[in-house]
Amino acid sequence: MLVLAVLVVTSCGEQHQKKSGLFGIVRITSCAGACGPGRSRKPRPARNWPLVFSRDGRVAARVTTDAHGRYTVSLAPGEYAVSVRGGPPNRVGPDRVMVQDERRRIDLEANGGMLEPGG
């Protein structure tokens, strides 16, 4: 009996130590008219963008992309809304993501509007 109890506790402990969440790169894909009519800009990293991950209307995590547009966030499994702190005209897509039991990559596309949060 004691051996069985130890195995159950060890097994549960290992499950709680699993890391779930997301990582990826945020790229600005539009210059929102700043490039001039009929011109587009090559996608570039969204540097220092403040991202907000919310679940059921509550903020679950806030992270900021690095100088290369990379982000990493630890989140419990579930569905989350993704937004840019400061809001429109800045937004990212997809604006909803699903977090599973293990960390996975989801790259985001940002529409920088006329304003870039972090430069």
Buried (B, 14 or more C-beta within 10 A) or exposed (E): EEEEEEEEEEEEEEEEEEEBBBBBBBBBBBBBEEEEEEEEEEBBBBBBBBBBBBBEEEEBBEBEBBEEBBBEBBBEEEEBBBBBBEEEEBBBEEEEBEBEEEBBEBBBBBBBBEEBBEE
